[in-house]
Structures are given as C-alpha cells and as structure tokens.
C-alpha cells in the first residue's frame, strides 16, 4: 500500500500596521479628559448652588429656624447706613 505524502500548509497571518502613539496624542487625550472633568464639575457646582439659593429663598422665616419675621422684614426694608 502506497501512502501519499502530505505536505502541511503553513499560513502566516500578517496584521496591518498599527498607528504610532505620539506625545501629541497623549497630551491631547489628557487635555480632553481634564476639560471634561472641569466642565462637569462646573455644571455640578452651578446646579448645587442654584438648589441652595432656591432652598434659602423658599424657606419660611420663623422662630423654628432661628429668625423671627420681624428681624427678616427689618433687615430687608432698612436702608444701608452710610
């Protein structure tokens, strides 16, 4: 019985070259991330400040929270001393 000789196929997968990462790419990415953090912190601060101002304005002034209505009206209606 004669056996046929089998020769193996060798397949070499050649990947396409990747783009080099330069110093400018790293700096641009860092500045972008820093800008995103800065803008989100600014928006969060403005939102929180607006909520605190609104709470202060809508809070009733009475003896339970430390101010009487007369104190508040006198302070708001009095002219500055000059």
TIPADO-145878 format. One record per atom (N, C-alpha, C): residue number from 1; x, y, z. Coordinates in pm, 1 decimal. Example, Ala and Ser with C-alpha at 12.3 -4.5 7.8 and 13.67 -1.06 7.14 Angstrom:
BEGIN
<rec><nr>1</nr><px>1319.0</px><py>-569.0</py><pz>780.0</pz></rec>
<rec><nr>1</nr><px>1230.0</px><py>-450.0</py><pz>780.0</pz></rec>
<rec><nr>1</nr><px>1320.0</px><py>-330.0</py><pz>780.0</pz></rec>
<rec><nr>2</nr><px>1285.0</px><py>-225.0</py><pz>708.0</pz></rec>
<rec><nr>2</nr><px>1367.0</px><py>-106.0</py><pz>714.0</pz></rec>
<rec><nr>2</nr><px>1290.0</px><py>3.0</py><pz>787.0</pz></rec>
end
This chain:
BEGIN
<rec><nr>1</nr><px>81.4</px><py>-115.8</py><pz>0.0</pz></rec>
<rec><nr>1</nr><px>0.0</px><py>0.0</py><pz>0.0</pz></rec>
<rec><nr>1</nr><px>87.8</px><py>124.9</py><pz>0.0</pz></rec>
<rec><nr>2</nr><px>59.5</px><py>203.3</py><pz>-95.0</pz></rec>
<rec><nr>2</nr><px>137.6</px><py>325.4</py><pz>-108.0</pz></rec>
<rec><nr>2</nr><px>63.1</px><py>440.4</py><pz>-40.9</pz></rec>
<rec><nr>3</nr><px>134.4</px><py>510.5</py><pz>38.6</pz></rec>
<rec><nr>3</nr><px>76.2</px><py>627.4</py><pz>107.0</pz></rec>
<rec><nr>3</nr><px>122.9</px><py>754.1</py><pz>37.4</pz></rec>
<rec><nr>4</nr><px>29.1</px><py>841.6</py><pz>14.4</pz></rec>
<rec><nr>4</nr><px>66.0</px><py>969.7</py><pz>-46.1</pz></rec>
<rec><nr>4</nr><px>126.3</px><py>1058.8</py><pz>61.4</pz></rec>
<rec><nr>5</nr><px>229.5</px><py>1121.8</py><pz>23.3</pz></rec>
<rec><nr>5</nr><px>294.5</px><py>1208.1</py><pz>119.8</pz></rec>
<rec><nr>5</nr><px>219.3</px><py>1340.7</py><pz>126.6</pz></rec>
<rec><nr>6</nr><px>180.0</px><py>1379.6</py><pz>248.4</pz></rec>
<rec><nr>6</nr><px>103.2</px><py>1503.3</py><pz>269.8</pz></rec>
<rec><nr>6</nr><px>199.3</px><py>1611.0</py><pz>317.4</pz></rec>
<rec><nr>7</nr><px>198.8</px><py>1719.6</py><pz>247.3</pz></rec>
<rec><nr>7</nr><px>281.4</px><py>1833.1</py><pz>289.0</pz></rec>
<rec><nr>7</nr><px>191.5</px><py>1934.7</py><pz>359.4</pz></rec>
<rec><nr>8</nr><px>229.2</px><py>1977.1</py><pz>477.4</pz></rec>
<rec><nr>8</nr><px>146.0</px><py>2072.0</py><pz>551.9</pz></rec>
<rec><nr>8</nr><px>153.4</px><py>2211.3</py><pz>489.8</pz></rec>
<rec><nr>9</nr><px>42.4</px><py>2283.4</py><pz>502.8</pz></rec>
<rec><nr>9</nr><px>38.6</px><py>2423.1</py><pz>460.3</pz></rec>
<rec><nr>9</nr><px>67.5</px><py>2510.3</py><pz>580.8</pz></rec>
<rec><nr>10</nr><px>153.6</px><py>2603.6</py><pz>564.7</pz></rec>
<rec><nr>10</nr><px>183.9</px><py>2698.6</py><pz>671.4</pz></rec>
<rec><nr>10</nr><px>124.9</px><py>2833.1</py><pz>629.0</pz></rec>
<rec><nr>11</nr><px>33.8</px><py>2882.7</py><pz>713.2</pz></rec>
<rec><nr>11</nr><px>-31.8</px><py>3010.1</py><pz>683.3</pz></rec>
<rec><nr>11</nr><px>21.0</px><py>3112.9</py><pz>780.9</pz></rec>
<rec><nr>12</nr><px>73.9</px><py>3218.8</py><pz>727.4</pz></rec>
<rec><nr>12</nr><px>125.6</px><py>3326.7</py><pz>810.2</pz></rec>
<rec><nr>12</nr><px>27.0</px><py>3443.2</py><pz>801.2</pz></rec>
<rec><nr>13</nr><px>-29.0</px><py>3483.3</py><pz>916.4</pz></rec>
<rec><nr>13</nr><px>-124.7</px><py>3593.6</py><pz>920.6</pz></rec>
<rec><nr>13</nr><px>-45.7</px><py>3721.5</py><pz>945.8</pz></rec>
<rec><nr>14</nr><px>-56.3</px><py>3810.6</py><pz>853.4</pz></rec>
<rec><nr>14</nr><px>13.6</px><py>3937.7</py><pz>865.4</pz></rec>
<rec><nr>14</nr><px>-89.6</px><py>4044.2</py><pz>901.6</pz></rec>
<rec><nr>15</nr><px>-74.8</px><py>4102.1</py><pz>1020.3</pz></rec>
<rec><nr>15</nr><px>-168.2</px><py>4205.2</py><pz>1065.0</pz></rec>
<rec><nr>15</nr><px>-128.1</px><py>4339.6</py><pz>1005.0</pz></rec>
<rec><nr>16</nr><px>-227.3</px><py>4425.2</py><pz>980.9</pz></rec>
<rec><nr>16</nr><px>-192.9</px><py>4557.5</py><pz>928.9</pz></rec>
<rec><nr>16</nr><px>-117.0</px><py>4637.2</py><pz>1035.0</pz></rec>
<rec><nr>17</nr><px>-29.1</px><py>4724.7</py><pz>992.8</pz></rec>
<rec><nr>17</nr><px>48.4</px><py>4802.5</py><pz>1090.1</pz></rec>
<rec><nr>17</nr><px>-42.7</px><py>4894.7</py><pz>1172.0</pz></rec>
<rec><nr>18</nr><px>-10.1</px><py>4910.0</py><pz>1297.9</pz></rec>
<rec><nr>18</nr><px>-88.3</px><py>4996.8</py><pz>1385.2</pz></rec>
<rec><nr>18</nr><px>-30.4</px><py>5137.3</py><pz>1383.3</pz></rec>
<rec><nr>19</nr><px>-117.1</px><py>5232.4</py><pz>1412.2</pz></rec>
<rec><nr>19</nr><px>-74.2</px><py>5372.1</py><pz>1414.1</pz></rec>
<rec><nr>19</nr><px>10.4</px><py>5396.9</py><pz>1539.4</pz></rec>
<rec><nr>20</nr><px>115.6</px><py>5470.6</py><pz>1523.6</pz></rec>
<rec><nr>20</nr><px>201.2</px><py>5503.1</py><pz>1637.3</pz></rec>
<rec><nr>20</nr><px>132.7</px><py>5605.5</py><pz>1726.5</pz></rec>
<rec><nr>21</nr><px>153.4</px><py>5592.6</py><pz>1855.3</pz></rec>
<rec><nr>21</nr><px>102.4</px><py>5690.3</py><pz>1950.5</pz></rec>
<rec><nr>21</nr><px>213.8</px><py>5789.5</py><pz>1979.2</pz></rec>
<rec><nr>22</nr><px>187.2</px><py>5915.3</py><pz>1951.8</pz></rec>
<rec><nr>22</nr><px>288.7</px><py>6018.3</py><pz>1971.8</pz></rec>
<rec><nr>22</nr><px>261.2</px><py>6093.0</py><pz>2101.1</pz></rec>
<rec><nr>23</nr><px>355.2</px><py>6176.9</py><pz>2138.4</pz></rec>
<rec><nr>23</nr><px>340.3</px><py>6259.1</py><pz>2258.4</pz></rec>
<rec><nr>23</nr><px>221.8</px><py>6353.3</py><pz>2242.1</pz></rec>
<rec><nr>24</nr><px>201.3</px><py>6404.3</py><pz>2123.5</pz></rec>
<rec><nr>24</nr><px>88.8</px><py>6494.1</py><pz>2099.4</pz></rec>
<rec><nr>24</nr><px>-44.5</px><py>6423.4</py><pz>2120.6</pz></rec>
<rec><nr>25</nr><px>-54.0</px><py>6297.0</py><pz>2080.4</pz></rec>
<rec><nr>25</nr><px>-176.3</px><py>6220.2</py><pz>2102.6</pz></rec>
<rec><nr>25</nr><px>-204.8</px><py>6203.7</py><pz>2252.1</pz></rec>
<rec><nr>26</nr><px>-102.4</px><py>6175.8</py><pz>2328.9</pz></rec>
<rec><nr>26</nr><px>-118.5</px><py>6157.6</py><pz>2473.1</pz></rec>
<rec><nr>26</nr><px>-160.0</px><py>6289.1</py><pz>2538.0</pz></rec>
<rec><nr>27</nr><px>-95.2</px><py>6398.7</py><pz>2500.2</pz></rec>
<rec><nr>27</nr><px>-129.4</px><py>6530.1</py><pz>2557.2</pz></rec>
<rec><nr>27</nr><px>-270.8</px><py>6571.7</py><pz>2520.1</pz></rec>
<rec><nr>28</nr><px>-310.2</px><py>6548.8</py><pz>2397.3</pz></rec>
<rec><nr>28</nr><px>-445.0</px><py>6583.8</py><pz>2353.7</pz></rec>
<rec><nr>28</nr><px>-549.1</px><py>6503.1</py><pz>2430.8</pz></rec>
<rec><nr>29</nr><px>-523.3</px><py>6377.1</py><pz>2452.8</pz></rec>
<rec><nr>29</nr><px>-614.8</px><py>6294.4</py><pz>2532.1</pz></rec>
<rec><nr>29</nr><px>-623.9</px><py>6340.8</py><pz>2676.2</pz></rec>
<rec><nr>30</nr><px>-510.7</px><py>6378.6</py><pz>2734.8</pz></rec>
<rec><nr>30</nr><px>-510.1</px><py>6425.6</py><pz>2873.7</pz></rec>
<rec><nr>30</nr><px>-584.5</px><py>6557.7</py><pz>2887.3</pz></rec>
<rec><nr>31</nr><px>-563.3</px><py>6649.3</py><pz>2792.9</pz></rec>
<rec><nr>31</nr><px>-632.4</px><py>6778.4</py><pz>2797.0</pz></rec>
<rec><nr>31</nr><px>-782.2</px><py>6758.3</py><pz>2776.7</pz></rec>
<rec><nr>32</nr><px>-820.0</px><py>6666.7</py><pz>2690.5</pz></rec>
<rec><nr>32</nr><px>-962.2</px><py>6638.4</py><pz>2668.9</pz></rec>
<rec><nr>32</nr><px>-1028.4</px><py>6583.2</py><pz>2793.4</pz></rec>
<rec><nr>33</nr><px>-962.1</px><py>6490.4</py><pz>2861.5</pz></rec>
<rec><nr>33</nr><px>-1017.1</px><py>6433.2</py><pz>2984.0</pz></rec>
<rec><nr>33</nr><px>-1024.9</px><py>6538.4</py><pz>3094.0</pz></rec>
<rec><nr>34</nr><px>-922.2</px><py>6620.6</py><pz>3106.5</pz></rec>
<rec><nr>34</nr><px>-922.6</px><py>6726.6</py><pz>3206.9</pz></rec>
<rec><nr>34</nr><px>-1034.0</px><py>6826.7</py><pz>3179.1</pz></rec>
<rec><nr>35</nr><px>-1053.8</px><py>6861.6</py><pz>3054.2</pz></rec>
<rec><nr>35</nr><px>-1161.5</px><py>6953.8</py><pz>3018.1</pz></rec>
<rec><nr>35</nr><px>-1298.3</px><py>6896.3</py><pz>3049.3</pz></rec>
<rec><nr>36</nr><px>-1316.3</px><py>6768.4</py><pz>3023.9</pz></rec>
<rec><nr>36</nr><px>-1443.5</px><py>6702.9</py><pz>3054.9</pz></rec>
<rec><nr>36</nr><px>-1470.4</px><py>6704.7</py><pz>3204.9</pz></rec>
<rec><nr>37</nr><px>-1370.4</px><py>6675.4</py><pz>3284.9</pz></rec>
<rec><nr>37</nr><px>-1385.6</px><py>6678.3</py><pz>3430.7</pz></rec>
<rec><nr>37</nr><px>-1414.3</px><py>6820.2</py><pz>3477.6</pz></rec>
<rec><nr>38</nr><px>-1346.2</px><py>6918.9</py><pz>3421.2</pz></rec>
<rec><nr>38</nr><px>-1365.5</px><py>7058.1</py><pz>3460.3</pz></rec>
<rec><nr>38</nr><px>-1506.3</px><py>7106.4</py><pz>3427.6</pz></rec>
<rec><nr>39</nr><px>-1555.5</px><py>7076.6</py><pz>3309.2</pz></rec>
<rec><nr>39</nr><px>-1689.5</px><py>7120.1</py><pz>3269.3</pz></rec>
<rec><nr>39</nr><px>-1796.1</px><py>7051.5</py><pz>3353.8</pz></rec>
<rec><nr>40</nr><px>-1779.8</px><py>6923.1</py><pz>3379.9</pz></rec>
<rec><nr>40</nr><px>-1879.3</px><py>6853.7</py><pz>3462.1</pz></rec>
<rec><nr>40</nr><px>-1877.7</px><py>6904.8</py><pz>3605.8</pz></rec>
<rec><nr>41</nr><px>-1762.4</px><py>6936.9</py><pz>3661.2</pz></rec>
<rec><nr>41</nr><px>-1755.6</px><py>6993.4</py><pz>3796.3</pz></rec>
<rec><nr>41</nr><px>-1819.0</px><py>7132.6</py><pz>3799.9</pz></rec>
<rec><nr>42</nr><px>-1798.6</px><py>7211.1</py><pz>3695.9</pz></rec>
<rec><nr>42</nr><px>-1859.0</px><py>7344.5</py><pz>3688.2</pz></rec>
<rec><nr>42</nr><px>-2011.3</px><py>7335.4</py><pz>3682.0</pz></rec>
<rec><nr>43</nr><px>-2062.7</px><py>7246.6</py><pz>3598.8</pz></rec>
<rec><nr>43</nr><px>-2207.8</px><py>7229.4</py><pz>3589.0</pz></rec>
<rec><nr>43</nr><px>-2266.9</px><py>7178.1</py><pz>3719.8</pz></rec>
<rec><nr>44</nr><px>-2199.9</px><py>7084.8</py><pz>3785.1</pz></rec>
<rec><nr>44</nr><px>-2248.5</px><py>7033.7</py><pz>3912.5</pz></rec>
<rec><nr>44</nr><px>-2248.2</px><py>7143.9</py><pz>4018.3</pz></rec>
<rec><nr>45</nr><px>-2144.6</px><py>7227.6</py><pz>4020.8</pz></rec>
<rec><nr>45</nr><px>-2138.3</px><py>7338.5</py><pz>4116.7</pz></rec>
<rec><nr>45</nr><px>-2248.4</px><py>7440.1</py><pz>4094.2</pz></rec>
<rec><nr>46</nr><px>-2274.1</px><py>7472.9</py><pz>3967.8</pz></rec>
<rec><nr>46</nr><px>-2381.8</px><py>7568.1</py><pz>3938.0</pz></rec>
<rec><nr>46</nr><px>-2518.2</px><py>7510.8</py><pz>3977.0</pz></rec>
<rec><nr>47</nr><px>-2539.5</px><py>7384.5</py><pz>3950.0</pz></rec>
<rec><nr>47</nr><px>-2665.8</px><py>7320.4</py><pz>3986.0</pz></rec>
<rec><nr>47</nr><px>-2683.7</px><py>7316.8</py><pz>4137.8</pz></rec>
<rec><nr>48</nr><px>-2580.9</px><py>7277.3</py><pz>4209.9</pz></rec>
<rec><nr>48</nr><px>-2589.4</px><py>7271.7</py><pz>4355.6</pz></rec>
<rec><nr>48</nr><px>-2607.1</px><py>7411.0</py><pz>4415.0</pz></rec>
<rec><nr>49</nr><px>-2537.3</px><py>7510.6</py><pz>4360.9</pz></rec>
<rec><nr>49</nr><px>-2554.2</px><py>7647.8</py><pz>4408.7</pz></rec>
<rec><nr>49</nr><px>-2695.2</px><py>7698.6</py><pz>4384.9</pz></rec>
<rec><nr>50</nr><px>-2751.8</px><py>7667.3</py><pz>4268.8</pz></rec>
<rec><nr>50</nr><px>-2889.1</px><py>7707.9</py><pz>4240.1</pz></rec>
<rec><nr>50</nr><px>-2988.9</px><py>7643.8</py><pz>4334.5</pz></rec>
<rec><nr>51</nr><px>-2966.3</px><py>7516.0</py><pz>4366.3</pz></rec>
<rec><nr>51</nr><px>-3055.0</px><py>7446.7</py><pz>4460.8</pz></rec>
<rec><nr>51</nr><px>-3045.1</px><py>7509.7</py><pz>4599.3</pz></rec>
<rec><nr>52</nr><px>-2925.3</px><py>7540.9</py><pz>4644.0</pz></rec>
<rec><nr>52</nr><px>-2908.6</px><py>7601.6</py><pz>4776.3</pz></rec>
<rec><nr>52</nr><px>-2970.2</px><py>7740.9</py><pz>4783.3</pz></rec>
<rec><nr>53</nr><px>-2953.9</px><py>7821.1</py><pz>4679.1</pz></rec>
<rec><nr>53</nr><px>-3015.5</px><py>7954.3</py><pz>4676.9</pz></rec>
<rec><nr>53</nr><px>-3167.0</px><py>7942.1</py><pz>4676.0</pz></rec>
<rec><nr>54</nr><px>-3220.8</px><py>7850.6</py><pz>4597.6</pz></rec>
<rec><nr>54</nr><px>-3366.3</px><py>7831.3</py><pz>4592.6</pz></rec>
<rec><nr>54</nr><px>-3419.2</px><py>7784.6</py><pz>4727.9</pz></rec>
<rec><nr>55</nr><px>-3348.6</px><py>7694.9</py><pz>4794.0</pz></rec>
<rec><nr>55</nr><px>-3392.3</px><py>7648.7</py><pz>4926.0</pz></rec>
<rec><nr>55</nr><px>-3391.8</px><py>7762.8</py><pz>5026.6</pz></rec>
<rec><nr>56</nr><px>-3290.6</px><py>7849.0</py><pz>5018.9</pz></rec>
<rec><nr>56</nr><px>-3281.6</px><py>7960.9</py><pz>5111.7</pz></rec>
<rec><nr>56</nr><px>-3395.0</px><py>8060.7</py><pz>5088.1</pz></rec>
<rec><nr>57</nr><px>-3429.7</px><py>8083.8</py><pz>4963.2</pz></rec>
<rec><nr>57</nr><px>-3536.9</px><py>8179.0</py><pz>4932.5</pz></rec>
<rec><nr>57</nr><px>-3674.5</px><py>8123.6</py><pz>4966.9</pz></rec>
<rec><nr>58</nr><px>-3694.3</px><py>7994.7</py><pz>4948.7</pz></rec>
<rec><nr>58</nr><px>-3826.3</px><py>7936.0</py><pz>4971.2</pz></rec>
<rec><nr>58</nr><px>-3848.9</px><py>7895.7</py><pz>5116.8</pz></rec>
<rec><nr>59</nr><px>-3743.9</px><py>7893.9</py><pz>5195.2</pz></rec>
<rec><nr>59</nr><px>-3756.7</px><py>7852.7</py><pz>5334.6</pz></rec>
<rec><nr>59</nr><px>-3831.8</px><py>7960.7</py><pz>5411.7</pz></rec>
<rec><nr>60</nr><px>-3934.5</px><py>7925.0</py><pz>5485.5</pz></rec>
<rec><nr>60</nr><px>-4005.6</px><py>8026.5</py><pz>5563.1</pz></rec>
<rec><nr>60</nr><px>-3919.7</px><py>8076.3</py><pz>5678.9</pz></rec>
<rec><nr>61</nr><px>-3927.4</px><py>8203.7</py><pz>5706.3</pz></rec>
<rec><nr>61</nr><px>-3852.3</px><py>8261.0</py><pz>5817.5</pz></rec>
<rec><nr>61</nr><px>-3944.0</px><py>8264.2</py><pz>5939.7</pz></rec>
<rec><nr>62</nr><px>-3907.1</px><py>8191.2</py><pz>6041.1</pz></rec>
<rec><nr>62</nr><px>-3984.6</px><py>8189.2</py><pz>6164.4</pz></rec>
<rec><nr>62</nr><px>-3893.4</px><py>8154.9</py><pz>6280.6</pz></rec>
<rec><nr>63</nr><px>-3950.6</px><py>8145.0</py><pz>6398.6</pz></rec>
<rec><nr>63</nr><px>-3870.2</px><py>8119.8</py><pz>6518.9</pz></rec>
<rec><nr>63</nr><px>-3811.5</px><py>7978.7</py><pz>6519.7</pz></rec>
<rec><nr>64</nr><px>-3872.7</px><py>7886.5</py><pz>6448.2</pz></rec>
<rec><nr>64</nr><px>-3823.2</px><py>7748.8</py><pz>6449.9</pz></rec>
<rec><nr>64</nr><px>-3687.6</px><py>7734.3</py><pz>6381.5</pz></rec>
<rec><nr>65</nr><px>-3659.5</px><py>7819.5</py><pz>6285.1</pz></rec>
<rec><nr>65</nr><px>-3529.0</px><py>7808.7</py><pz>6219.7</pz></rec>
<rec><nr>65</nr><px>-3435.8</px><py>7923.1</py><pz>6258.1</pz></rec>
<rec><nr>66</nr><px>-3465.8</px><py>7994.4</py><pz>6363.9</pz></rec>
<rec><nr>66</nr><px>-3370.7</px><py>8090.1</py><pz>6418.7</pz></rec>
<rec><nr>66</nr><px>-3393.6</px><py>8234.9</py><pz>6383.3</pz></rec>
<rec><nr>67</nr><px>-3495.0</px><py>8268.6</py><pz>6305.8</pz></rec>
<rec><nr>67</nr><px>-3519.4</px><py>8407.5</py><pz>6270.0</pz></rec>
<rec><nr>67</nr><px>-3666.3</px><py>8439.3</py><pz>6291.3</pz></rec>
<rec><nr>68</nr><px>-3690.6</px><py>8556.0</py><pz>6341.9</pz></rec>
<rec><nr>68</nr><px>-3829.7</px><py>8598.3</py><pz>6352.9</pz></rec>
<rec><nr>68</nr><px>-3867.8</px><py>8674.8</py><pz>6226.3</pz></rec>
<rec><nr>69</nr><px>-3995.0</px><py>8681.5</py><pz>6199.1</pz></rec>
<rec><nr>69</nr><px>-4041.3</px><py>8751.1</py><pz>6079.5</pz></rec>
<rec><nr>69</nr><px>-4008.8</px><py>8899.7</py><pz>6087.6</pz></rec>
<rec><nr>70</nr><px>-4009.9</px><py>8957.0</py><pz>6208.8</pz></rec>
<rec><nr>70</nr><px>-3977.2</px><py>9099.8</py><pz>6223.0</pz></rec>
<rec><nr>70</nr><px>-3831.2</px><py>9127.2</py><pz>6188.8</pz></rec>
<rec><nr>71</nr><px>-3742.6</px><py>9037.7</py><pz>6232.8</pz></rec>
<rec><nr>71</nr><px>-3599.9</px><py>9055.9</py><pz>6201.4</pz></rec>
<rec><nr>71</nr><px>-3577.1</px><py>9055.0</py><pz>6051.4</pz></rec>
<rec><nr>72</nr><px>-3639.4</px><py>8962.6</py><pz>5985.6</pz></rec>
<rec><nr>72</nr><px>-3620.1</px><py>8949.0</py><pz>5841.7</pz></rec>
<rec><nr>72</nr><px>-3675.5</px><py>9070.8</py><pz>5770.1</pz></rec>
<rec><nr>73</nr><px>-3794.9</px><py>9116.3</py><pz>5807.3</pz></rec>
<rec><nr>73</nr><px>-3853.1</px><py>9230.9</py><pz>5738.7</pz></rec>
<rec><nr>73</nr><px>-3775.0</px><py>9357.8</py><pz>5768.7</pz></rec>
<rec><nr>74</nr><px>-3725.1</px><py>9374.7</py><pz>5891.1</pz></rec>
<rec><nr>74</nr><px>-3644.5</px><py>9492.5</py><pz>5922.0</pz></rec>
<rec><nr>74</nr><px>-3512.9</px><py>9492.5</py><pz>5844.2</pz></rec>
<rec><nr>75</nr><px>-3453.1</px><py>9377.2</py><pz>5835.5</pz></rec>
<rec><nr>75</nr><px>-3325.7</px><py>9368.5</py><pz>5764.6</pz></rec>
<rec><nr>75</nr><px>-3344.3</px><py>9394.0</py><pz>5614.8</pz></rec>
<rec><nr>76</nr><px>-3454.3</px><py>9347.2</py><pz>5558.6</pz></rec>
<rec><nr>76</nr><px>-3476.4</px><py>9365.1</py><pz>5415.2</pz></rec>
<rec><nr>76</nr><px>-3523.8</px><py>9506.4</py><pz>5380.8</pz></rec>
<rec><nr>77</nr><px>-3595.7</px><py>9571.1</py><pz>5471.5</pz></rec>
<rec><nr>77</nr><px>-3652.1</px><py>9702.0</py><pz>5441.1</pz></rec>
<rec><nr>77</nr><px>-3564.9</px><py>9818.6</py><pz>5485.7</pz></rec>
<rec><nr>78</nr><px>-3463.7</px><py>9795.1</py><pz>5565.4</pz></rec>
<rec><nr>78</nr><px>-3380.5</px><py>9905.0</py><pz>5614.1</pz></rec>
<rec><nr>78</nr><px>-3280.4</px><py>9947.0</py><pz>5506.8</pz></rec>
<rec><nr>79</nr><px>-3251.7</px><py>10077.3</py><pz>5507.3</pz></rec>
<rec><nr>79</nr><px>-3154.0</px><py>10131.6</py><pz>5413.9</pz></rec>
<rec><nr>79</nr><px>-3014.8</px><py>10115.5</py><pz>5472.0</pz></rec>
<rec><nr>80</nr><px>-2914.5</px><py>10100.4</py><pz>5388.9</pz></rec>
<rec><nr>80</nr><px>-2778.0</px><py>10088.2</py><pz>5440.9</pz></rec>
<rec><nr>80</nr><px>-2733.3</px><py>10218.2</py><pz>5505.8</pz></rec>
<rec><nr>81</nr><px>-2659.3</px><py>10205.3</py><pz>5611.8</pz></rec>
<rec><nr>81</nr><px>-2607.5</px><py>10322.6</py><pz>5682.4</pz></rec>
<rec><nr>81</nr><px>-2483.7</px><py>10372.9</py><pz>5609.2</pz></rec>
<rec><nr>82</nr><px>-2479.4</px><py>10498.7</py><pz>5589.8</pz></rec>
<rec><nr>82</nr><px>-2365.1</px><py>10544.1</py><pz>5513.3</pz></rec>
<rec><nr>82</nr><px>-2314.0</px><py>10669.0</py><pz>5560.6</pz></rec>
end
